[in-house]
């Protein structure tokens, strides 16, 4: 396994994959998935990369292409023009991942810097004080049970208690990309070398490896509830979305046609999963189940299809540094 970092002298906005559109496959439809577009930014690469919902239900996202952080309404049909709050760079590293734990939102730049707590109204950043220094690498996720943060770092795959600052190294292996946690809070899933590795968070014991089947998986989220409970959703670099059977290890492609896939983030208000691709952020739903997060905090939240209709009424960078290639 090796990783190569490409330095960035500047970030420029250039034409992106305007014609890429993620679409459910027959298998995706047959399994009951729904798909809508949350944020469209076809003229840049990764107009939004990391996405999370806050305690008040709004969305915080990282604007990789423009080196910004955003607050936007949690309604489908968002564009750069509809973003309510934008803050430019005030950190080391590139704006990569965000996650919400115990009602607080956290931010980690890619390939450097430190971890921050994010003010959900102003986007002001407060560095976390950690007992052991840890430098962010790529993926970040919130454990729905412990309230801890799971992160890829230059110290390996780590479990961080943002309240006490305690850092637990699950494995010292460096080079993980997208990460996620099982709904029971016990298992960490992390992409490494084109596959997804599973670890016991408490003991660091390696559990198993799931093949990426050549799709180059990145961000992942685990399904909770329903007939597909425990299966893993993978956002792939080749523009597809896969569902991996956690028991059998088999893989089903449930969506195709997108640009380069990257991180994912759970919508904590309704159980859907945000999928970041080069041209847009999509929303994957599965009625009767939650993808990537704990059960919805409250009832009465409209389904993604309804959100898309509401969002339809809203006013309507060149990526110079790529993630490390895995080999």
Secondary structure, DSSP 8 states (H G I E B T S, - for coil): --------S--------TT---EE-HHHHHTTEEEEEEEE-TTSS-SS--EEE-TTS-EEEEETTTTEEEEE-SSSSB-GGG-SEEEE--SSSEEEEEEEETTEEEEEEETSS-EEEE-TTT--EEE---SS---EEEEEEE-TTT--EEEEETTEEEEE-TTT--EEEEE------SEEE-TTS-EEEEEETTEEEEEETTT--EEEEEE-TTS-EEEEEEEESSTTTT-EEEEETTS-EEEE-TTT--EEEEEE--SSEEEEEE-TTTS-EEEEESSEEEEEEETTSEESSSS-SSS----HHHHHHHHTTS------S------
